[in-house]
Amino acid sequence: MKHKFYIVTDIETHEKSDQIEWEILNCYGLWGVKGRNEADREVKLWEKVEEYLGTKLASLTYESNKPHALTAFK
């Protein structure tokens, strides 16, 4: 199983509340997931974020981990 990191950039849920909005803000950033292939890791990422929020997701936007523009060097 390969361990890969993703940067979560946007989350939408079916349920709306101030508490969920606060939790969504805490979800943005780096998440690590293990899986056999890319599809397996994507499903596990979705499940991890749903578990953290305690509600079902409407959408999840993420990108592969990459060096930060301000801290990376050539």
A tleap script that builds the chain and sets N, CA, C and O, in Angstrom:
source leaprc.protein.ff14SB
mol = sequence {
  NMET LYS HIE LYS PHE TYR ILE VAL THR ASP
  ILE GLU THR HIE GLU LYS SER ASP GLN ILE
  GLU TRP GLU ILE LEU ASN CYS TYR GLY LEU
  TRP GLY VAL LYS GLY ARG ASN GLU ALA ASP
  ARG GLU VAL LYS LEU TRP GLU LYS VAL GLU
  GLU TYR LEU GLY THR LYS LEU ALA SER LEU
  THR TYR GLU SER ASN LYS PRO HIE ALA LEU
  THR ALA PHE CLYS
}
set mol.1.N position { 0.832 -1.186 0.000 }
set mol.1.CA position { 0.000 0.000 0.000 }
set mol.1.C position { 0.874 1.245 0.000 }
set mol.1.O position { 1.835 1.350 0.762 }
set mol.2.N position { 0.534 2.152 -0.839 }
set mol.2.CA position { 1.285 3.394 -0.951 }
set mol.2.C position { 0.616 4.474 -0.100 }
set mol.2.O position { -0.610 4.586 -0.069 }
set mol.3.N position { 1.427 5.256 0.580 }
set mol.3.CA position { 0.932 6.378 1.379 }
set mol.3.C position { 1.136 7.647 0.562 }
set mol.3.O position { 2.241 7.917 0.092 }
set mol.4.N position { 0.067 8.427 0.394 }
set mol.4.CA position { 0.141 9.636 -0.414 }
set mol.4.C position { -0.536 10.775 0.330 }
set mol.4.O position { -1.466 10.555 1.106 }
set mol.5.N position { -0.065 11.991 0.089 }
set mol.5.CA position { -0.636 13.172 0.722 }
set mol.5.C position { -1.389 14.003 -0.306 }
set mol.5.O position { -0.976 14.115 -1.461 }
set mol.6.N position { -2.510 14.588 0.138 }
set mol.6.CA position { -3.341 15.461 -0.694 }
set mol.6.C position { -3.579 16.758 0.051 }
set mol.6.O position { -3.617 16.777 1.281 }
set mol.7.N position { -3.741 17.853 -0.698 }
set mol.7.CA position { -4.083 19.142 -0.125 }
set mol.7.C position { -5.561 19.393 -0.408 }
set mol.7.O position { -5.950 19.591 -1.558 }
set mol.8.N position { -6.385 19.385 0.642 }
set mol.8.CA position { -7.817 19.643 0.499 }
set mol.8.C position { -8.009 21.155 0.387 }
set mol.8.O position { -7.567 21.910 1.253 }
set mol.9.N position { -8.676 21.592 -0.691 }
set mol.9.CA position { -8.825 23.022 -0.970 }
set mol.9.C position { -10.260 23.518 -0.902 }
set mol.9.O position { -10.484 24.718 -0.750 }
set mol.10.N position { -11.251 22.614 -1.011 }
set mol.10.CA position { -12.650 23.038 -0.942 }
set mol.10.C position { -13.527 21.861 -0.536 }
set mol.10.O position { -13.319 20.732 -0.982 }
set mol.11.N position { -14.509 22.140 0.315 }
set mol.11.CA position { -15.429 21.112 0.796 }
set mol.11.C position { -16.839 21.693 0.812 }
set mol.11.O position { -17.052 22.822 1.254 }
set mol.12.N position { -17.796 20.910 0.327 }
set mol.12.CA position { -19.214 21.265 0.440 }
set mol.12.C position { -19.946 20.080 1.047 }
set mol.12.O position { -19.676 18.929 0.705 }
set mol.13.N position { -20.881 20.371 1.956 }
set mol.13.CA position { -21.679 19.327 2.582 }
set mol.13.C position { -23.150 19.553 2.263 }
set mol.13.O position { -23.555 20.643 1.860 }
set mol.14.N position { -23.945 18.493 2.453 }
set mol.14.CA position { -25.389 18.616 2.258 }
set mol.14.C position { -26.023 19.360 3.430 }
set mol.14.O position { -27.047 20.026 3.281 }
set mol.15.N position { -25.402 19.236 4.584 }
set mol.15.CA position { -25.899 19.838 5.816 }
set mol.15.C position { -25.171 21.158 6.060 }
set mol.15.O position { -23.972 21.260 5.802 }
set mol.16.N position { -25.883 22.166 6.554 }
set mol.16.CA position { -25.275 23.467 6.826 }
set mol.16.C position { -25.512 23.857 8.286 }
set mol.16.O position { -26.624 23.739 8.801 }
set mol.17.N position { -24.447 24.325 8.941 }
set mol.17.CA position { -24.552 24.883 10.287 }
set mol.17.C position { -23.253 25.626 10.574 }
set mol.17.O position { -22.253 25.432 9.883 }
set mol.18.N position { -23.274 26.471 11.590 }
set mol.18.CA position { -22.061 27.194 11.971 }
set mol.18.C position { -20.970 26.226 12.406 }
set mol.18.O position { -19.797 26.429 12.096 }
set mol.19.N position { -21.354 25.172 13.126 }
set mol.19.CA position { -20.385 24.188 13.595 }
set mol.19.C position { -19.720 23.472 12.416 }
set mol.19.O position { -18.504 23.286 12.410 }
set mol.20.N position { -20.508 23.076 11.428 }
set mol.20.CA position { -19.949 22.387 10.258 }
set mol.20.C position { -19.049 23.339 9.467 }
set mol.20.O position { -17.996 22.928 8.979 }
set mol.21.N position { -19.450 24.595 9.339 }
set mol.21.CA position { -18.602 25.567 8.641 }
set mol.21.C position { -17.255 25.716 9.350 }
set mol.21.O position { -16.220 25.828 8.695 }
set mol.22.N position { -17.265 25.719 10.677 }
set mol.22.CA position { -16.029 25.798 11.456 }
set mol.22.C position { -15.170 24.558 11.211 }
set mol.22.O position { -13.960 24.663 11.010 }
set mol.23.N position { -15.800 23.388 11.230 }
set mol.23.CA position { -15.070 22.136 10.996 }
set mol.23.C position { -14.490 22.090 9.579 }
set mol.23.O position { -13.387 21.584 9.374 }
set mol.24.N position { -15.232 22.616 8.609 }
set mol.24.CA position { -14.732 22.656 7.224 }
set mol.24.C position { -13.458 23.491 7.141 }
set mol.24.O position { -12.502 23.104 6.470 }
set mol.25.N position { -13.446 24.632 7.821 }
set mol.25.CA position { -12.241 25.468 7.824 }
set mol.25.C position { -11.050 24.708 8.398 }
set mol.25.O position { -9.919 24.896 7.950 }
set mol.26.N position { -11.296 23.857 9.383 }
set mol.26.CA position { -10.227 23.061 9.979 }
set mol.26.C position { -9.771 21.917 9.078 }
set mol.26.O position { -8.683 21.374 9.274 }
set mol.27.N position { -10.581 21.547 8.103 }
set mol.27.CA position { -10.241 20.437 7.195 }
set mol.27.C position { -9.312 20.849 6.071 }
set mol.27.O position { -8.632 19.998 5.498 }
set mol.28.N position { -9.265 22.122 5.742 }
set mol.28.CA position { -8.408 22.563 4.639 }
set mol.28.C position { -6.958 22.290 4.979 }
set mol.28.O position { -6.513 22.553 6.096 }
set mol.29.N position { -6.227 21.766 4.021 }
set mol.29.CA position { -4.812 21.514 4.239 }
set mol.29.C position { -4.428 20.101 3.871 }
set mol.29.O position { -5.082 19.461 3.049 }
set mol.30.N position { -3.377 19.625 4.477 }
set mol.30.CA position { -2.740 18.358 4.117 }
set mol.30.C position { -3.384 17.162 4.818 }
set mol.30.O position { -3.568 17.164 6.035 }
set mol.31.N position { -3.723 16.136 4.021 }
set mol.31.CA position { -4.272 14.879 4.530 }
set mol.31.C position { -3.458 13.736 3.947 }
set mol.31.O position { -3.136 13.747 2.759 }
set mol.32.N position { -3.126 12.758 4.763 }
set mol.32.CA position { -2.407 11.582 4.305 }
set mol.32.C position { -3.323 10.370 4.254 }
set mol.32.O position { -4.122 10.147 5.164 }
set mol.33.N position { -3.204 9.580 3.179 }
set mol.33.CA position { -4.067 8.417 2.976 }
set mol.33.C position { -3.243 7.266 2.404 }
set mol.33.O position { -2.373 7.481 1.559 }
set mol.34.N position { -3.517 6.044 2.866 }
set mol.34.CA position { -2.891 4.841 2.316 }
set mol.34.C position { -3.901 4.086 1.467 }
set mol.34.O position { -5.083 4.027 1.804 }
set mol.35.N position { -3.430 3.506 0.357 }
set mol.35.CA position { -4.301 2.719 -0.497 }
set mol.35.C position { -3.524 1.960 -1.547 }
set mol.35.O position { -2.353 2.243 -1.802 }
set mol.36.N position { -4.193 0.985 -2.158 }
set mol.36.CA position { -3.550 0.147 -3.175 }
set mol.36.C position { -3.306 0.892 -4.482 }
set mol.36.O position { -2.317 0.648 -5.173 }
set mol.37.N position { -4.222 1.806 -4.813 }
set mol.37.CA position { -4.093 2.567 -6.055 }
set mol.37.C position { -4.725 3.947 -5.851 }
set mol.37.O position { -5.247 4.241 -4.775 }
set mol.38.N position { -4.677 4.776 -6.869 }
set mol.38.CA position { -5.180 6.148 -6.766 }
set mol.38.C position { -6.668 6.184 -6.430 }
set mol.38.O position { -7.086 6.980 -5.589 }
set mol.39.N position { -7.465 5.348 -7.062 }
set mol.39.CA position { -8.907 5.322 -6.808 }
set mol.39.C position { -9.204 4.928 -5.361 }
set mol.39.O position { -10.085 5.511 -4.729 }
set mol.40.N position { -8.479 3.948 -4.838 }
set mol.40.CA position { -8.651 3.511 -3.454 }
set mol.40.C position { -8.301 4.640 -2.485 }
set mol.40.O position { -9.003 4.848 -1.496 }
set mol.41.N position { -7.219 5.370 -2.765 }
set mol.41.CA position { -6.815 6.481 -1.901 }
set mol.41.C position { -7.819 7.610 -1.951 }
set mol.41.O position { -8.075 8.246 -0.928 }
set mol.42.N position { -8.402 7.882 -3.126 }
set mol.42.CA position { -9.406 8.940 -3.247 }
set mol.42.C position { -10.645 8.614 -2.425 }
set mol.42.O position { -11.192 9.491 -1.756 }
set mol.43.N position { -11.093 7.365 -2.465 }
set mol.43.CA position { -12.255 6.936 -1.675 }
set mol.43.C position { -11.949 7.075 -0.183 }
set mol.43.O position { -12.784 7.553 0.585 }
set mol.44.N position { -10.761 6.659 0.218 }
set mol.44.CA position { -10.386 6.737 1.638 }
set mol.44.C position { -10.261 8.182 2.108 }
set mol.44.O position { -10.607 8.490 3.249 }
set mol.45.N position { -9.773 9.073 1.247 }
set mol.45.CA position { -9.703 10.491 1.593 }
set mol.45.C position { -11.111 11.035 1.833 }
set mol.45.O position { -11.363 11.706 2.833 }
set mol.46.N position { -12.019 10.742 0.911 }
set mol.46.CA position { -13.419 11.176 1.028 }
set mol.46.C position { -14.005 10.673 2.355 }
set mol.46.O position { -14.652 11.434 3.074 }
set mol.47.N position { -13.777 9.389 2.677 }
set mol.47.CA position { -14.306 8.792 3.907 }
set mol.47.C position { -13.697 9.421 5.157 }
set mol.47.O position { -14.394 9.640 6.147 }
set mol.48.N position { -12.387 9.712 5.111 }
set mol.48.CA position { -11.724 10.339 6.260 }
set mol.48.C position { -12.300 11.727 6.552 }
set mol.48.O position { -12.537 12.076 7.709 }
set mol.49.N position { -12.523 12.506 5.505 }
set mol.49.CA position { -13.065 13.855 5.687 }
set mol.49.C position { -14.506 13.769 6.198 }
set mol.49.O position { -14.890 14.531 7.086 }
set mol.50.N position { -15.308 12.848 5.648 }
set mol.50.CA position { -16.673 12.663 6.148 }
set mol.50.C position { -16.678 12.256 7.619 }
set mol.50.O position { -17.497 12.743 8.398 }
set mol.51.N position { -15.774 11.373 7.992 }
set mol.51.CA position { -15.696 10.929 9.390 }
set mol.51.C position { -15.327 12.102 10.300 }
set mol.51.O position { -15.906 12.253 11.377 }
set mol.52.N position { -14.380 12.922 9.883 }
set mol.52.CA position { -13.972 14.073 10.683 }
set mol.52.C position { -15.130 15.056 10.861 }
set mol.52.O position { -15.359 15.559 11.961 }
set mol.53.N position { -15.864 15.329 9.766 }
set mol.53.CA position { -16.957 16.294 9.814 }
set mol.53.C position { -18.212 15.731 10.478 }
set mol.53.O position { -19.009 16.481 11.043 }
set mol.54.N position { -18.386 14.420 10.411 }
set mol.54.CA position { -19.585 13.811 10.970 }
set mol.54.C position { -20.810 13.992 10.099 }
set mol.54.O position { -21.933 13.891 10.593 }
set mol.55.N position { -20.627 14.257 8.824 }
set mol.55.CA position { -21.735 14.423 7.881 }
set mol.55.C position { -21.269 14.022 6.481 }
set mol.55.O position { -20.069 13.928 6.224 }
set mol.56.N position { -22.208 13.790 5.594 }
set mol.56.CA position { -21.893 13.394 4.215 }
set mol.56.C position { -21.458 14.607 3.401 }
set mol.56.O position { -21.954 15.716 3.599 }
set mol.57.N position { -20.529 14.380 2.489 }
set mol.57.CA position { -20.029 15.437 1.626 }
set mol.57.C position { -20.839 15.535 0.343 }
set mol.57.O position { -21.307 14.529 -0.190 }
set mol.58.N position { -20.999 16.762 -0.148 }
set mol.58.CA position { -21.581 16.984 -1.469 }
set mol.58.C position { -20.463 17.026 -2.503 }
set mol.58.O position { -20.621 16.540 -3.623 }
set mol.59.N position { -19.312 17.621 -2.111 }
set mol.59.CA position { -18.151 17.652 -2.999 }
set mol.59.C position { -16.880 17.843 -2.186 }
set mol.59.O position { -16.902 18.362 -1.070 }
set mol.60.N position { -15.785 17.413 -2.769 }
set mol.60.CA position { -14.473 17.520 -2.144 }
set mol.60.C position { -13.465 17.836 -3.240 }
set mol.60.O position { -13.332 17.083 -4.204 }
set mol.61.N position { -12.758 18.949 -3.091 }
set mol.61.CA position { -11.752 19.349 -4.062 }
set mol.61.C position { -10.383 19.259 -3.402 }
set mol.61.O position { -10.188 19.738 -2.285 }
set mol.62.N position { -9.444 18.643 -4.099 }
set mol.62.CA position { -8.101 18.469 -3.557 }
set mol.62.C position { -7.100 18.436 -4.700 }
set mol.62.O position { -7.467 18.306 -5.867 }
set mol.63.N position { -5.838 18.554 -4.343 }
set mol.63.CA position { -4.764 18.426 -5.324 }
set mol.63.C position { -3.637 17.625 -4.691 }
set mol.63.O position { -3.586 17.468 -3.471 }
set mol.64.N position { -2.759 17.133 -5.502 }
set mol.64.CA position { -1.616 16.382 -4.983 }
set mol.64.C position { -0.720 17.304 -4.181 }
set mol.64.O position { -0.655 18.507 -4.435 }
set mol.65.N position { -0.032 16.728 -3.210 }
set mol.65.CA position { 0.899 17.508 -2.406 }
set mol.65.C position { 1.972 18.103 -3.307 }
set mol.65.O position { 2.431 17.457 -4.249 }
set mol.66.N position { 2.366 19.328 -3.017 }
set mol.66.CA position { 3.390 20.006 -3.806 }
set mol.66.C position { 4.130 20.976 -2.904 }
set mol.66.O position { 3.613 21.345 -1.849 }
set mol.67.N position { 5.321 21.397 -3.288 }
set mol.67.CA position { 6.048 22.374 -2.483 }
set mol.67.C position { 5.273 23.693 -2.418 }
set mol.67.O position { 4.660 24.112 -3.399 }
set mol.68.N position { 5.309 24.325 -1.276 }
set mol.68.CA position { 4.633 25.619 -1.111 }
set mol.68.C position { 5.445 26.688 -1.840 }
set mol.68.O position { 6.675 26.678 -1.791 }
set mol.69.N position { 4.763 27.599 -2.508 }
set mol.69.CA position { 5.424 28.625 -3.321 }
set mol.69.C position { 6.363 29.506 -2.510 }
set mol.69.O position { 7.385 29.955 -3.029 }
set mol.70.N position { 6.037 29.763 -1.242 }
set mol.70.CA position { 6.860 30.672 -0.442 }
set mol.70.C position { 8.040 29.969 0.250 }
set mol.70.O position { 9.015 30.620 0.625 }
set mol.71.N position { 7.952 28.656 0.416 }
set mol.71.CA position { 9.015 27.954 1.145 }
set mol.71.C position { 9.846 27.023 0.265 }
set mol.71.O position { 10.872 26.512 0.714 }
set mol.72.N position { 9.429 26.797 -0.961 }
set mol.72.CA position { 10.170 25.903 -1.856 }
set mol.72.C position { 11.349 26.643 -2.480 }
set mol.72.O position { 11.296 27.857 -2.672 }
set mol.73.N position { 12.392 25.919 -2.788 }
set mol.73.CA position { 13.522 26.521 -3.470 }
set mol.73.C position { 13.981 25.591 -4.572 }
set mol.73.O position { 13.695 24.394 -4.549 }
set mol.74.N position { 14.693 26.144 -5.535 }
set mol.74.CA position { 15.151 25.376 -6.704 }
set mol.74.C position { 16.507 24.811 -6.471 }
set mol.74.O position { 17.053 24.136 -7.344 }
savepdb mol mol.pdb
quit
